Amino acid sequence: MIFDYETLKLLWWLIIGILLIGFAVTDGMDMGVAMLLRLVGKTDSERRTVINTIGAHWDGNQVWFITAGGALFAAWPMVYAAAFSGFYFAMLLVLFALFFRPLAFDYRSKIDTYRWRNNWDWALLAGSAIPALVFGVAFGNLFLGVPFNIDNLLRASYQGSFFGLLNPFGILAGLVSITMLMGHAGMWLQLRTDSDVAKRSGQYGRYALLVFIALFGIAGFWVANMDGYQIVSMPDTQSYANPIGKVVTSAPGAWLDNYSAMPLTLIFPALGIGMAAVAWFFSKVGKPALGLVSSSLMLVGVIMTAGASLFPFVMPSSNNPNVSLTMWDAVSSHMTLNVMFVAAAIFVPLILSYTTWCYVKMWRRVTVHEIENNTHGSY
């Protein structure tokens, strides 16, 4: 064995966090670009310019999403089972929305009529905004607790409904997700386009960042005053994973306990808000490259804030807190985690390397003039 069981459990919590960050920074940016499409592109040529800034990367960026889903299945099978049964209709909604994205990219420019292209623009918007909203709503509901139970045979059963996920805090978290991705995409478009498109992109990106800061602050205040979960007792972390072998209680403000126990984790919410403000400043002074780096760090801060607040919980149960799934007891076997760690150690750096290589090799500004003179070689 490479690592002991406890170390592997912690490593896989970090790996899944890294994969979610990679997904947010890359494919999340693509979603944000699609959400800004109709705002920053006033003509067909301008919209094609916007689309072509991500045209070379959008499909490769989805590898992060696929890898994160596969890692969730391999490392946390109980979480995968409970989440995909509990959030079944939400996941179907995301899946069907994602269908529109490749179709919109490939078919939008096949027919040169306003109605055809306008409909595909709406499809691209829906295919990006719906997943961004649903992912945010899902994360918000983790803080409230998910209505599921686990019986003595370790079978998960969900007692909630799709519309139960659409509670005020869940919707707030969904709006946080949308605004942060739009702000990140605004920095990207300001950097990768020119003239009026770049100007509008920076403007709407800054608007989104300001709204994000306000919503993220409200969400933080809300979390500080809601009931969180605490582990009272549980088996040794080196022991066989057993999600029904612990005692969990709830207490007001418990989601902030980790920040008191580990003060260094306060850097994550500070990074989320601070880097959003820094990205706004760099965009305003015409330095979108630094704005893009700052908005990427903003996403790191937001995702790590959620992770640090929930730690060690992965999927708390509102029906029976004692069966809440944590990173200690919802994992695969020791052998499986070791084998998957070797695979992750090989393929995650590989994904990061070729993603970086693609961005470096295809880096340039996309101009309206270029798009108007290339009607067949671009989207």
C-alpha positions in Angstrom: 0.0 0.0 0.0 1.2 3.5 -0.8 -0.5 5.4 2.0 -2.4 4.5 5.1 -6.2 4.6 4.9 -6.7 7.9 6.8 -4.2 9.7 4.6 -5.8 8.4 1.4 -9.2 9.6 2.6 -7.8 13.1 3.1 -5.9 13.0 -0.2 -9.1 12.1 -2.1 -11.0 15.0 -0.5 -8.2 17.2 -1.9 -8.2 15.6 -5.3 -11.9 16.0 -5.8 -11.6 19.6 -4.7 -8.9 20.1 -7.3 -11.0 18.6 -10.0 -14.0 20.8 -9.1 -11.7 23.8 -9.3 -10.4 22.8 -12.7 -14.0 22.3 -13.9 -15.0 25.8 -12.6 -12.0 27.6 -14.0 -12.2 26.1 -17.5 -15.7 24.7 -18.3 -17.3 27.2 -15.9 -15.7 29.9 -17.9 -17.3 28.5 -21.1 -20.7 28.5 -19.4 -20.1 32.1 -18.3 -19.2 33.1 -21.9 -22.4 31.6 -23.2 -24.4 33.5 -20.5 -22.8 36.8 -21.6 -23.2 36.0 -25.3 -26.4 38.0 -25.9 -25.2 40.9 -23.7 -21.8 41.6 -25.2 -22.5 40.5 -28.8 -24.9 42.9 -30.5 -24.5 41.6 -34.0 -24.0 38.2 -35.5 -20.4 38.8 -36.2 -19.8 40.0 -32.6 -21.5 36.9 -31.2 -19.5 34.6 -33.5 -16.4 36.4 -32.1 -17.5 35.6 -28.6 -18.2 32.0 -29.4 -14.8 31.6 -31.1 -12.9 32.7 -28.0 -13.8 29.3 -26.5 -14.4 27.4 -29.8 -11.0 25.7 -29.6 -11.3 24.7 -25.9 -14.9 24.1 -24.8 -15.0 20.4 -25.5 -11.6 19.8 -24.0 -12.6 21.7 -20.9 -15.5 19.3 -20.2 -12.9 16.6 -19.5 -12.6 18.2 -16.0 -16.3 17.6 -15.5 -16.1 14.0 -16.6 -13.0 13.3 -14.5 -14.7 14.8 -11.4 -17.7 12.6 -12.0 -15.6 9.5 -12.4 -13.5 10.4 -9.3 -16.7 10.8 -7.3 -17.9 7.4 -8.3 -14.6 5.7 -7.6 -13.6 7.4 -4.4 -17.0 8.2 -2.7 -19.5 5.6 -4.1 -22.0 6.2 -1.2 -22.1 9.9 -2.1 -22.4 9.1 -5.8 -25.4 6.7 -5.1 -27.1 9.1 -2.6 -26.6 12.2 -4.7 -27.6 10.8 -8.1 -30.8 9.2 -6.6 -31.6 12.2 -4.4 -30.8 14.8 -7.1 -32.0 12.5 -9.9 -34.3 15.0 -11.7 -31.9 17.9 -11.1 -29.1 15.8 -12.8 -31.4 14.9 -15.7 -32.1 18.6 -16.1 -28.4 19.3 -16.2 -27.8 16.4 -18.7 -30.5 17.5 -21.1 -29.3 21.1 -20.8 -25.8 20.1 -21.6 -27.1 18.4 -24.8 -27.7 21.9 -26.3 -24.1 23.0 -26.0 -22.4 20.8 -28.6 -25.4 21.2 -30.9 -25.3 24.9 -30.6 -21.6 25.2 -31.3 -21.7 22.9 -34.3 -25.0 23.9 -35.9 -25.3 27.6 -35.2 -23.5 28.8 -38.3 -24.7 26.1 -40.6 -27.6 28.3 -41.9 -27.2 32.0 -42.3 -30.6 33.2 -41.1 -31.4 35.4 -38.1 -34.0 33.1 -36.7 -31.8 30.0 -36.9 -28.8 31.6 -35.3 -30.9 33.4 -32.7 -32.6 30.2 -31.6 -29.2 28.4 -31.2 -27.9 31.4 -29.2 -30.8 30.9 -26.7 -30.1 27.1 -26.7 -26.4 27.8 -25.8 -27.5 30.2 -23.1 -29.9 27.6 -21.6 -27.4 24.8 -21.9 -24.9 26.9 -19.8 -27.1 28.8 -17.3 -29.1 25.8 -16.2 -26.1 23.6 -15.2 -24.4 26.6 -13.5 -27.6 27.3 -11.5 -28.3 23.6 -10.6 -24.7 23.0 -9.4 -25.0 26.1 -7.2 -28.4 25.0 -5.8 -27.0 21.5 -5.1 -24.1 22.9 -3.1 -26.4 25.2 -1.2 -28.6 22.3 -0.2 -25.6 20.5 1.2 -25.4 23.2 3.9 -29.1 22.7 4.7 -28.8 18.9 4.8 -30.2 16.5 2.2 -33.4 14.5 3.1 -32.1 11.0 2.8 -31.6 8.0 5.1 -29.4 4.9 5.0 -30.7 1.5 6.4 -28.7 -1.2 8.1 -27.9 -2.7 4.7 -26.3 0.6 3.6 -29.0 1.3 1.1 -29.7 5.0 0.6 -33.2 6.3 0.2 -34.2 9.8 -0.6 -37.3 11.3 0.9 -37.3 14.8 -0.7 -38.4 16.2 -4.1 -36.9 18.2 -6.9 -38.9 21.3 -5.9 -37.7 20.9 -2.3 -34.2 21.8 -3.6 -35.5 25.2 -4.8 -35.5 26.8 -1.3 -34.3 30.4 -0.7 -30.8 29.5 0.4 -30.4 27.0 -2.5 -31.5 29.6 -5.0 -29.1 32.1 -3.4 -26.2 29.6 -3.9 -27.3 29.1 -7.5 -27.1 32.9 -8.1 -23.7 33.0 -6.5 -22.6 30.3 -9.0 -24.0 32.1 -12.0 -22.6 35.5 -11.1 -19.1 34.2 -10.3 -18.9 32.4 -13.6 -20.2 35.4 -15.5 -17.6 37.6 -13.8 -14.8 35.1 -14.6 -16.0 34.9 -18.2 -16.1 38.7 -18.5 -12.4 38.8 -17.7 -11.7 36.2 -20.3 -13.7 38.0 -23.0 -12.1 41.3 -22.2 -8.7 39.7 -22.7 -9.5 37.6 -25.8 -11.6 40.2 -27.9 -11.2 43.8 -28.9 -13.0 47.0 -29.5 -16.7 47.2 -28.5 -17.0 43.5 -27.6 -14.0 43.7 -25.1 -15.4 47.0 -23.7 -18.9 45.4 -23.1 -17.3 42.2 -21.7 -15.3 44.1 -19.1 -18.4 46.2 -18.2 -20.7 43.2 -17.7 -18.0 41.2 -16.1 -17.5 43.9 -13.5 -21.2 44.1 -12.9 -21.3 40.4 -12.3 -18.3 40.6 -9.9 -20.0 43.2 -7.8 -23.2 41.2 -7.6 -21.2 38.1 -6.7 -19.5 39.9 -3.8 -22.8 41.0 -2.4 -24.4 37.6 -2.8 -21.4 35.7 -1.4 -21.4 38.0 1.6 -25.1 37.4 2.2 -24.6 33.6 1.8 -21.8 33.7 4.4 -23.9 35.6 6.9 -26.7 33.1 6.3 -24.4 30.1 6.9 -23.1 31.7 10.1 -26.6 31.8 11.5 -28.0 28.5 10.3 -27.8 25.1 12.0 -24.7 23.2 11.0 -23.6 19.6 11.8 -21.0 18.3 14.3 -19.6 14.8 14.8 -20.0 13.8 18.4 -18.4 10.4 18.1 -17.3 8.1 15.2 -15.1 5.0 14.6 -11.4 5.4 14.1 -10.6 7.1 10.8 -8.3 4.1 9.9 -11.2 1.7 10.2 -13.5 0.2 7.5 -15.9 2.8 6.1 -19.2 2.6 7.9 -21.5 5.7 7.4 -24.0 4.5 10.1 -21.5 4.0 12.9 -21.3 7.6 14.2 -23.2 10.1 16.2 -23.9 13.6 14.7 -25.7 16.5 16.1 -26.7 20.0 14.8 -25.9 23.3 16.4 -26.3 27.0 15.3 -23.3 28.3 13.5 -21.6 24.9 13.5 -20.5 25.3 9.9 -18.0 27.9 11.1 -16.3 25.6 13.7 -13.5 24.7 11.3 -12.5 28.3 11.0 -12.0 28.5 14.7 -10.2 25.2 14.9 -8.0 26.0 11.9 -7.7 29.8 11.5 -5.6 29.5 8.3 -8.8 28.3 6.5 -10.1 31.9 6.8 -7.9 32.6 3.8 -10.4 30.9 1.6 -13.4 33.2 2.0 -11.0 36.2 2.0 -9.6 34.9 -1.3 -13.1 34.6 -2.7 -14.2 38.1 -2.0 -10.8 39.7 -2.2 -9.9 38.3 -5.6 -13.3 39.3 -7.0 -12.5 42.9 -5.9 -9.0 42.7 -7.4 -10.4 41.3 -10.7 -12.8 44.2 -10.8 -10.0 46.7 -10.3 -7.7 45.1 -13.0 -10.6 45.0 -15.4 -11.4 48.7 -14.8 -7.8 49.8 -15.4 -7.5 47.7 -18.6 -5.4 44.8 -17.4 -7.7 41.9 -18.1 -4.9 39.3 -18.0 -4.4 40.0 -14.3 -8.1 40.2 -14.0 -8.4 36.6 -15.3 -5.8 35.3 -12.9 -7.6 37.1 -10.1 -11.0 35.7 -11.1 -9.5 32.2 -11.3 -8.2 32.6 -7.7 -11.7 33.8 -6.8 -13.1 30.5 -7.9 -10.5 28.7 -5.9 -11.5 30.7 -2.8 -15.2 30.0 -3.3 -14.9 26.2 -3.8 -12.4 25.9 -0.9 -14.7 28.0 1.3 -17.5 25.5 0.7 -15.1 22.6 1.3 -13.6 24.0 4.5 -17.0 24.9 5.9 -18.5 21.4 5.3 -15.3 19.4 6.2 -15.4 16.5 7.0 -19.0 16.3 5.8 -19.7 15.6 2.1 -23.4 15.1 2.1 -25.2 15.8 5.5 -28.6 14.2 6.1 -31.4 16.3 7.4 -33.6 13.3 8.0 -31.1 11.4 10.2 -27.9 13.3 10.9 -26.2 10.1 12.2 -26.1 8.7 8.6 -24.6 11.9 7.1 -21.9 11.0 4.6 -18.4 12.2 5.4 -15.0 11.9 3.8 -14.1 9.4 6.5 -16.9 6.9 6.0 -18.4 7.3 2.5 -15.2 6.1 0.7 -14.2 3.1 -1.2 -11.8 0.4 0.2 -8.2 1.0 1.0 -7.1 -0.9 -2.1 -9.4 1.0 -4.4 -8.3 4.4 -3.1 -4.6 3.4 -3.6 -5.2 2.2 -7.2 -7.2 5.3 -8.0 -4.6 7.5 -6.4 -1.9 6.1 -8.8 -4.3 6.7 -11.7 -5.0 10.3 -10.6 -1.3 11.0 -10.0 -0.7 10.1 -13.7 -3.8 11.5 -15.5 -4.6 14.7 -13.6 -1.2 16.3 -14.3 -1.6 15.0 -17.9 -4.9 16.7 -18.3 -3.5 19.9 -16.8 -0.5 19.7 -19.1 -2.4 19.3 -22.4 -5.0 21.9 -21.3 -2.2 24.4 -20.7 -0.5 23.5 -23.9 -3.7 24.0 -25.9 -4.3 27.4 -24.4 -0.7 28.5 -25.0 -0.6 27.3 -28.6 -4.0 28.8 -29.5 -3.7 32.0 -27.6 -4.7 35.2 -29.5 -7.3 37.9 -29.6 -10.3 37.0 -31.7 -11.5 40.1 -33.7 -14.7 40.9 -35.5 -12.7 41.6 -38.7 -11.1 38.1 -38.6 -14.5 36.4 -38.1 -16.2 38.4 -40.9 -13.4 37.3 -43.3 -13.5 33.7 -42.2 -17.1 32.5 -42.7 -16.3 28.8 -43.0 -13.3 28.2 -40.9 -14.7 29.2 -37.6 -18.0 28.8 -35.6 
